[in-house]
Amino acid sequence: DNIDLLLINGVSDSISTKEKDNLVDYISRGGNVFLAQNRISVDIQTQQAIPIQSNIFDLLTSYGLTINENLVLDELCGQVNVQQQVGIFRMAVPMEYPFLPVIKKFNKDDIIVNSLESMSLIFVSEIKSDSVYSDNLVEFIPLLFTSNNSSTVSQFYNLNPDPKANPIFSQLNQPSKVVGARVLVADSQTGKEANIVLISDSKLFADQGGGSSPENRIFIMNTIDYLLGDSELISLRSREVTDRPL
């Protein structure tokens, strides 16, 4: 049998009834899906965060993948440059920004991620699984976790990168959150099994986002190889050294 794979990047509105029906039919016939999808749309320039309204989220929940309406913060994170007054000069000062989690914790039992050392994500949300809403969920496999110095915010989003103006940055004391997962689903009528991989970052595939990170690209290639049944290539790629900071 040919193995099918569909990549979906950052749905920002509801999909049409026909598109939804086609997607459900595709999965019911064993079609695999790799989805990069935020729950909150963020404009860092205006520091605005707005929940995305889309029927894609109900569809994902029906397959055992729920993206919570929140943003995850992690003490282990990337940096942004913030304009600050230094004497008579305005300078760009790099500051750690917990809304850009650096992932170092992976599911060591899963071949897609067990050789990865690091990934960099942007404005992610927490992924949960609730089998109550899914008739065809076989297994939920978490893949990517934030550190044990994490937190979440919802409803009101203070995106200010300056820790003096953002008290949540000093309250990162929650256990790790799942921000990437895979589900195995089986259609009750066709009996076909399919995999859906979800990362809650709509910029994962974008060159100006996650695609600029070599570690992220290895994860993307691993996932595509796995979903196409080429696990041997993952083993070869795992020999590459990706993350060796001084």
DRENDO-1510 file (C-alpha; in Angstrom, 1 decimal, always signed):
<recs>
REC; n; res; u; v; w
REC; 1; ASP; +0.0; +0.0; +0.0 .
REC; 2; ASN; +1.1; +3.5; -0.7 .
REC; 3; ILE; +1.5; +5.6; +2.4 .
REC; 4; ASP; +0.0; +9.1; +2.2 .
REC; 5; LEU; +1.2; +12.2; +4.1 .
REC; 6; LEU; -0.4; +15.6; +4.4 .
REC; 7; LEU; +1.4; +18.6; +5.9 .
REC; 8; ILE; -0.7; +21.4; +7.3 .
REC; 9; ASN; +0.8; +24.7; +8.5 .
REC; 10; GLY; -1.0; +27.3; +10.6 .
REC; 11; VAL; -4.7; +27.2; +10.0 .
REC; 12; SER; -5.9; +30.8; +10.8 .
REC; 13; ASP; -9.7; +30.4; +10.2 .
REC; 14; SER; -12.3; +27.7; +9.8 .
REC; 15; ILE; -11.9; +25.3; +7.0 .
REC; 16; SER; -14.9; +24.7; +4.7 .
REC; 17; THR; -17.3; +21.8; +5.2 .
REC; 18; LYS; -16.0; +20.2; +2.0 .
REC; 19; GLU; -12.3; +20.6; +3.2 .
REC; 20; LYS; -13.2; +19.1; +6.6 .
REC; 21; ASP; -15.1; +16.2; +5.0 .
REC; 22; ASN; -12.2; +15.5; +2.7 .
REC; 23; LEU; -9.7; +15.6; +5.6 .
REC; 24; VAL; -11.8; +13.2; +7.7 .
REC; 25; ASP; -12.2; +10.8; +4.7 .
REC; 26; TYR; -8.4; +11.0; +4.1 .
REC; 27; ILE; -7.6; +10.0; +7.7 .
REC; 28; SER; -10.3; +7.3; +7.7 .
REC; 29; ARG; -8.4; +5.7; +4.7 .
REC; 30; GLY; -5.1; +5.6; +6.7 .
REC; 31; GLY; -3.8; +9.0; +5.6 .
REC; 32; ASN; -1.2; +10.5; +7.9 .
REC; 33; VAL; -1.1; +14.1; +8.9 .
REC; 34; PHE; +1.7; +16.4; +10.2 .
REC; 35; LEU; +0.2; +19.6; +11.6 .
REC; 36; ALA; +1.9; +22.8; +12.9 .
REC; 37; GLN; -0.8; +24.8; +14.6 .
REC; 38; ASN; -0.9; +27.6; +17.2 .
REC; 39; ARG; -4.0; +28.1; +19.4 .
REC; 40; ILE; -3.2; +31.8; +20.0 .
REC; 41; SER; -2.4; +34.2; +17.2 .
REC; 42; VAL; +0.4; +36.5; +18.4 .
REC; 43; ASP; +1.7; +39.8; +17.0 .
REC; 44; ILE; +4.9; +40.5; +18.8 .
REC; 45; GLN; +5.2; +44.0; +17.3 .
REC; 46; THR; +1.9; +45.2; +18.8 .
REC; 47; GLN; +2.1; +42.7; +21.7 .
REC; 48; GLN; -1.4; +41.4; +21.0 .
REC; 49; ALA; -2.5; +37.8; +21.4 .
REC; 50; ILE; -5.9; +36.7; +20.1 .
REC; 51; PRO; -7.3; +33.1; +20.3 .
REC; 52; ILE; -7.8; +31.6; +16.8 .
REC; 53; GLN; -11.4; +30.8; +16.0 .
REC; 54; SER; -11.4; +27.6; +13.8 .
REC; 55; ASN; -13.2; +24.3; +13.5 .
REC; 56; ILE; -9.8; +22.6; +13.1 .
REC; 57; PHE; -9.6; +22.5; +16.9 .
REC; 58; ASP; -12.9; +20.5; +17.3 .
REC; 59; LEU; -11.7; +18.2; +14.5 .
REC; 60; LEU; -8.4; +17.6; +16.3 .
REC; 61; THR; -10.2; +17.0; +19.6 .
REC; 62; SER; -12.2; +14.3; +17.9 .
REC; 63; TYR; -8.9; +12.5; +17.2 .
REC; 64; GLY; -7.7; +12.9; +20.8 .
REC; 65; LEU; -5.7; +16.1; +20.4 .
REC; 66; THR; -6.8; +19.1; +22.3 .
REC; 67; ILE; -4.9; +22.4; +22.1 .
REC; 68; ASN; -5.6; +24.4; +25.2 .
REC; 69; GLU; -6.5; +28.1; +24.8 .
REC; 70; ASN; -3.3; +29.3; +26.5 .
REC; 71; LEU; +0.3; +30.2; +26.0 .
REC; 72; VAL; +3.1; +28.2; +27.6 .
REC; 73; LEU; +6.1; +29.8; +29.2 .
REC; 74; ASP; +9.4; +28.2; +30.0 .
REC; 75; GLU; +12.4; +29.4; +32.0 .
REC; 76; LEU; +14.6; +27.5; +29.4 .
REC; 77; CYS; +14.0; +29.9; +26.4 .
REC; 78; GLY; +15.3; +31.9; +23.5 .
REC; 79; GLN; +16.1; +35.6; +23.6 .
REC; 80; VAL; +14.7; +38.7; +22.0 .
REC; 81; ASN; +16.3; +42.1; +21.5 .
REC; 82; VAL; +14.7; +44.9; +23.5 .
REC; 83; GLN; +15.3; +48.6; +23.0 .
REC; 84; GLN; +16.5; +50.2; +26.2 .
REC; 85; GLN; +18.0; +53.5; +27.2 .
REC; 86; VAL; +21.6; +53.1; +28.3 .
REC; 87; GLY; +22.9; +56.5; +29.3 .
REC; 88; ILE; +22.4; +58.8; +26.3 .
REC; 89; PHE; +22.0; +55.8; +23.9 .
REC; 90; ARG; +19.1; +53.6; +22.9 .
REC; 91; MET; +20.5; +50.1; +22.5 .
REC; 92; ALA; +19.1; +46.6; +21.6 .
REC; 93; VAL; +19.6; +44.5; +24.8 .
REC; 94; PRO; +19.1; +40.7; +24.5 .
REC; 95; MET; +16.6; +39.4; +27.0 .
REC; 96; GLU; +15.4; +35.9; +27.7 .
REC; 97; TYR; +11.8; +35.5; +26.6 .
REC; 98; PRO; +9.9; +32.6; +28.2 .
REC; 99; PHE; +7.3; +32.6; +25.4 .
REC; 100; LEU; +10.0; +31.1; +23.1 .
REC; 101; PRO; +10.6; +27.8; +24.8 .
REC; 102; VAL; +13.8; +25.8; +24.1 .
REC; 103; ILE; +12.8; +22.1; +24.2 .
REC; 104; LYS; +15.4; +19.8; +25.8 .
REC; 105; LYS; +13.0; +17.1; +27.1 .
REC; 106; PHE; +11.8; +14.5; +24.6 .
REC; 107; ASN; +10.0; +11.2; +24.7 .
REC; 108; LYS; +13.0; +8.8; +24.7 .
REC; 109; ASP; +10.7; +5.9; +23.8 .
REC; 110; ASP; +9.7; +7.4; +20.4 .
REC; 111; ILE; +12.0; +7.0; +17.4 .
REC; 112; ILE; +11.0; +10.4; +16.0 .
REC; 113; VAL; +12.6; +12.4; +18.9 .
REC; 114; ASN; +14.7; +10.0; +21.0 .
REC; 115; SER; +17.9; +11.2; +19.3 .
REC; 116; LEU; +17.1; +15.0; +19.5 .
REC; 117; GLU; +19.0; +17.3; +21.9 .
REC; 118; SER; +17.2; +20.6; +21.4 .
REC; 119; MET; +14.3; +22.4; +19.6 .
REC; 120; SER; +13.2; +26.0; +19.5 .
REC; 121; LEU; +9.5; +26.9; +19.4 .
REC; 122; ILE; +7.5; +30.1; +19.2 .
REC; 123; PHE; +4.3; +31.0; +21.2 .
REC; 124; VAL; +3.2; +27.4; +21.8 .
REC; 125; SER; +0.1; +26.1; +23.7 .
REC; 126; GLU; -0.4; +23.1; +25.9 .
REC; 127; ILE; -1.6; +19.9; +24.2 .
REC; 128; LYS; -3.8; +17.5; +26.1 .
REC; 129; SER; -5.6; +14.3; +25.2 .
REC; 130; ASP; -9.2; +13.4; +26.3 .
REC; 131; SER; -10.4; +10.1; +24.9 .
REC; 132; VAL; -14.0; +11.0; +26.0 .
REC; 133; TYR; -14.3; +13.1; +22.9 .
REC; 134; SER; -12.7; +10.6; +20.6 .
REC; 135; ASP; -14.2; +7.4; +19.2 .
REC; 136; ASN; -11.1; +6.4; +17.2 .
REC; 137; LEU; -8.1; +7.2; +19.5 .
REC; 138; VAL; -5.9; +4.2; +19.9 .
REC; 139; GLU; -2.9; +5.8; +21.6 .
REC; 140; PHE; -1.7; +9.3; +22.6 .
REC; 141; ILE; +2.1; +9.7; +22.6 .
REC; 142; PRO; +3.6; +12.9; +23.9 .
REC; 143; LEU; +6.7; +13.9; +22.0 .
REC; 144; LEU; +8.0; +17.3; +23.2 .
REC; 145; PHE; +7.9; +18.7; +26.8 .
REC; 146; THR; +8.9; +22.0; +28.3 .
REC; 147; SER; +11.1; +22.0; +31.4 .
REC; 148; ASN; +10.0; +21.7; +35.0 .
REC; 149; ASN; +10.2; +25.5; +35.3 .
REC; 150; SER; +7.1; +26.3; +33.2 .
REC; 151; SER; +3.8; +28.0; +33.4 .
REC; 152; THR; +0.8; +28.9; +31.3 .
REC; 153; VAL; -1.2; +32.1; +30.8 .
REC; 154; SER; -4.7; +32.4; +29.4 .
REC; 155; GLN; -7.4; +35.1; +28.7 .
REC; 156; PHE; -5.1; +38.0; +29.5 .
REC; 157; TYR; -1.7; +37.9; +27.7 .
REC; 158; ASN; +1.0; +40.2; +28.9 .
REC; 159; LEU; +3.7; +39.8; +26.2 .
REC; 160; ASN; +6.1; +42.5; +27.5 .
REC; 161; PRO; +9.6; +41.0; +27.2 .
REC; 162; ASP; +10.9; +43.2; +30.1 .
REC; 163; PRO; +10.9; +41.0; +33.3 .
REC; 164; LYS; +10.3; +44.2; +35.4 .
REC; 165; ALA; +7.0; +44.7; +33.6 .
REC; 166; ASN; +6.0; +41.0; +33.4 .
REC; 167; PRO; +5.6; +39.4; +36.8 .
REC; 168; ILE; +4.7; +36.0; +35.3 .
REC; 169; PHE; +8.4; +35.6; +34.3 .
REC; 170; SER; +9.3; +35.2; +38.0 .
REC; 171; GLN; +6.6; +32.5; +38.6 .
REC; 172; LEU; +7.8; +29.7; +36.3 .
REC; 173; ASN; +7.3; +26.9; +38.8 .
REC; 174; GLN; +5.0; +24.5; +37.2 .
REC; 175; PRO; +5.9; +21.0; +35.9 .
REC; 176; SER; +6.6; +20.4; +32.2 .
REC; 177; LYS; +3.9; +20.9; +29.5 .
REC; 178; VAL; +3.3; +18.8; +26.4 .
REC; 179; VAL; +3.7; +21.0; +23.3 .
REC; 180; GLY; +4.1; +18.2; +20.7 .
REC; 181; ALA; +2.4; +14.9; +20.4 .
REC; 182; ARG; +1.4; +12.0; +18.1 .
REC; 183; VAL; -1.8; +10.1; +18.1 .
REC; 184; LEU; -2.5; +6.7; +16.5 .
REC; 185; VAL; -6.2; +6.6; +15.4 .
REC; 186; ALA; -8.2; +3.8; +13.9 .
REC; 187; ASP; -11.4; +4.2; +11.8 .
REC; 188; SER; -14.2; +2.0; +13.2 .
REC; 189; GLN; -15.6; +1.4; +9.7 .
REC; 190; THR; -12.6; +1.0; +7.5 .
REC; 191; GLY; -10.3; -0.5; +10.2 .
REC; 192; LYS; -7.4; +1.6; +8.8 .
REC; 193; GLU; -4.9; +3.2; +11.2 .
REC; 194; ALA; -3.4; +6.6; +10.8 .
REC; 195; ASN; -0.9; +8.8; +12.6 .
REC; 196; ILE; -1.4; +12.5; +13.4 .
REC; 197; VAL; +1.6; +14.5; +14.6 .
REC; 198; LEU; +0.8; +17.9; +16.1 .
REC; 199; ILE; +3.2; +20.7; +17.2 .
REC; 200; SER; +1.5; +23.8; +18.7 .
REC; 201; ASP; +3.6; +26.2; +16.7 .
REC; 202; SER; +2.3; +27.5; +13.4 .
REC; 203; LYS; +5.7; +28.8; +12.4 .
REC; 204; LEU; +7.4; +25.4; +12.7 .
REC; 205; PHE; +7.8; +25.0; +8.9 .
REC; 206; ALA; +8.4; +28.7; +8.1 .
REC; 207; ASP; +11.9; +29.9; +7.2 .
REC; 208; GLN; +11.4; +33.0; +9.4 .
REC; 209; GLY; +10.3; +30.8; +12.3 .
REC; 210; GLY; +11.2; +27.3; +13.3 .
REC; 211; GLY; +12.5; +26.3; +9.9 .
REC; 212; SER; +15.6; +28.5; +10.5 .
REC; 213; SER; +16.7; +26.1; +13.3 .
REC; 214; PRO; +18.9; +23.1; +12.2 .
REC; 215; GLU; +17.5; +21.0; +15.1 .
REC; 216; ASN; +13.9; +21.8; +14.1 .
REC; 217; ARG; +14.7; +20.7; +10.5 .
REC; 218; ILE; +16.0; +17.4; +11.8 .
REC; 219; PHE; +12.7; +16.9; +13.8 .
REC; 220; ILE; +10.7; +17.8; +10.7 .
REC; 221; MET; +12.6; +15.3; +8.5 .
REC; 222; ASN; +12.4; +12.6; +11.2 .
REC; 223; THR; +8.6; +13.1; +11.4 .
REC; 224; ILE; +8.1; +12.9; +7.6 .
REC; 225; ASP; +10.3; +9.8; +7.4 .
REC; 226; TYR; +8.4; +8.1; +10.2 .
REC; 227; LEU; +5.0; +8.9; +8.7 .
REC; 228; LEU; +6.2; +7.6; +5.3 .
REC; 229; GLY; +7.6; +4.4; +6.8 .
REC; 230; ASP; +11.3; +5.2; +6.4 .
REC; 231; SER; +12.5; +4.8; +10.0 .
REC; 232; GLU; +16.0; +3.7; +8.8 .
REC; 233; LEU; +16.7; +7.3; +7.7 .
REC; 234; ILE; +16.0; +8.5; +11.2 .
REC; 235; SER; +18.6; +6.2; +12.6 .
REC; 236; LEU; +21.2; +7.5; +10.1 .
REC; 237; ARG; +20.3; +11.1; +10.9 .
REC; 238; SER; +20.5; +10.5; +14.6 .
REC; 239; ARG; +24.3; +10.3; +14.3 .
REC; 240; GLU; +24.5; +14.0; +13.4 .
REC; 241; VAL; +25.5; +16.2; +16.3 .
REC; 242; THR; +23.1; +19.1; +16.5 .
REC; 243; ASP; +23.5; +21.0; +19.8 .
REC; 244; ARG; +26.9; +21.7; +21.2 .
REC; 245; PRO; +26.8; +25.1; +22.9 .
REC; 246; LEU; +30.1; +26.4; +24.4 .
</recs>
